[in-house]
């Protein structure tokens, strides 16, 4: 391969790497309440929204406010899923069930500007046997705030404003969090959100750079011939 062809090939590789790096840098984070289900093994990101989950007596549910891009990097509640401890003072009662709740408003780093997260707390909700996780939360953590698409925006009034807004990344896309099972109050999504991979625009750019590079190599070969 001639020096010109090698230079063109290196230019293509460098441009592709730069475009891929730009796609990763544009990954967005969102500030929202995520929903978790607790067990002896710890916390698991919920696969359905809290209004669709009908927990049994003895269940532990968690809510965590934080900034994350999707379920893979979401912050878990910072308290163990210990039903016996949380509901120690709430005895069983016929016709109802007990649901232990861990409500974690997160850290100051994740708080909206001008707001301070309240203290992490636990509560034992005694609710009807057919109650959902959302109803259990409402029994112990009012006021709750939802948006028009039924996304859970605030627990016990925190945060005072905002709902799933984008707080990082510069992709210029939607300012709302991706619909997810944990963030939505009445719908069950896939919980995958924005994985932060290259966007369609980045992939198109890569294709254009490759075509230019191929043309440059071909032209160099013709000159040699």
N, C-alpha and C positions, 0 to 999 in steps of 0.2 A: 504494500500500500504506500502511495506517495505521501510526502509530508503534508500536502494540501488535504488529501483524503483523511489522513490521521487527525489533522486539526479540525476538520469538519465533524468527524465522529466524536471527538472529545467535546466539541461545542454542543452536540446533540445530547450527550450524556449529562453534561453540566446543566443544561437547560431543563432536562427532565427532572433531575434531582432538585433543582430549585423550585420547580412547579409543585412537585410532591411535597416539599417542605412547606410551601405556602399553603397548600391544602390542609396540612396538619395544624399549622399555626392558627387557622381560621376556625378551629373547633370551638363551639360556643358552650358556655356554662349557663345554667338556669337556676334561679333561686326559688325553691318551692318546698312544700311539705311532702316528704315521701312516706309511704305506708309499708309497714313490716309485720311479719307474723313470727312470733317467738316460739321456741321449743327448747327441749333440753340441750339441743345442739347449738343454740344461739339464735341469731336473727336471720330470716330469709326475706328477700324482697318479694312483696306480694304480687301475685299474678292476676289479681282482680282488684277492682276498686273497693273501698271500704263499704259502700252501700250495697255491694253484691255479696260480700262475705257474711255468712251467718255463723259466727263462732260458737263453739260448744261451751258449756260451763267448764271453767278451768282453763280457758284459752288466755293467751297473752298477745296483745297487739301493740305495735309501736308506731309512733309518728316522729319523724325527724326533719327539722328545718335546716336546710343547708344548700350550698351551691354545688351542682353536679351536672354533668353532661347527659348521663344516662344511668341505667341500673347497674352498670358494671363498676362505676366509680362512686356510687351514691354512699353517703355517710350513714352508718348504722346508729341506732339509738345507743347512747352511752350509759346504759344501765342494763343489767342482766334481766332476762325474761324469767323472773322468779314469781310465779303465781302465788305460791304459799306465803311468801313475804308480803307481796303487795295486797293480797286479799285476806291477810291473817285476821283482821278484825271485822270481816264481813262473812258471816256464816251462810251456809246454803239455805235456800228457802223454796218450798214447793211453788211451782208456777212461774219461777224466774230462774235466771242464770247469772253467774258472775263472770265478768270479763276484766282481766287486769290490763291496765293501760300504762304505757311509758310514753310520756309526752316530753320530747326533747327539743326545745327551741333553738338549739345550736349555739354557736360561738359568736363573739362580737365580729369576727372576721367575715362571717356570712350574713350579718345583719344588714338591712337596708340603711342607707345614710340617715343619720339622725335618730336611729332607734337602738335600744339596748335590749337584747333578748332576756326574757324572764328566766327564772331558775328552772332547771329540769325538775319534773315532778312525776309522781306515779299516782294512780287512782284506781279504785276498784268499783266498776260500774255494775249495779244490780239492775238488770233490764228484763223485759219479757223474754220468754224462751225462743221466740222467733225473731228477735231483734238483730239488726245488722251491726257491723262494726261502727258504721257511721252513727247509728242511734246510740250505741254505747258511748262513743266519744261525746255526743251532744249531751248525754246525761251528766257528764262530769266536767266538761270543758267549755261551756258557753262563755261568751258568744262565739259562734263559728261564722265564718264569712265565705261565701261561694260566689263565683262569677256566673255569667249567663250560660256558660257551657257546663255548669255543675262541677267545676274544678274547685277543690278545697284551697282557699286562699289564706285563711287565718284561723288559728285555734286560740281560744281565750283572748281574742282581740289582737293577736300578734301574727304577722305584722299589721300595723294600722292601715297601710296602703300597699298596693302592688299585688301581683298575682302571676307567678311563674315567669317573671321577666328575664330577658337575657341580660347577663351581667359581665360577660367576657366574650372574647372573640370579635373579629371585625369583618364577618362575612356579609354584613348588611342585610341579612335575611329577617325572618320574623322575630319579633321581640318577645314572643311568648314561648313558654316551655313546650317541648313536644308532648303530645297527649300520651300518658302512660297509665298503667294500672294503678300505680301508687298515688299519682298526683290527682287523678280524677275521682270525684266523689260518687259518680253514678254510672260511669262507663268503665269497661275493662279493656285496656289496650295491651300491647305486647310488651310494654315496659322497656323497649330498646332505645328509644329516643334517638338522638343524633350521635352516632358513633365517632364523629370527628374525622372521617375519611375524606379523600379528595372529592370535591364537588364535581358536578357535570361540567362546569366551565373549566375547571382545572384539567379534566381529562381531555376536553376538546383542545385546550392549549397544548397539551402534551402531543396530541396527534398532529397538530399543525407544525410544531417544532420538528417532529420526526420526518414529516414530509419535506420540509425545507432542508433538513440534513441529508436525506437521501438524494435530493436534487443536487446538492452541493457535491456529494461524492461522485454522482454520475457525471457531472460536468467536469470534475477533475480528471476522471478516467478518459473522457473524450479528448481532453486537451493532451493527455499523454499519448493517446493513439494518433 
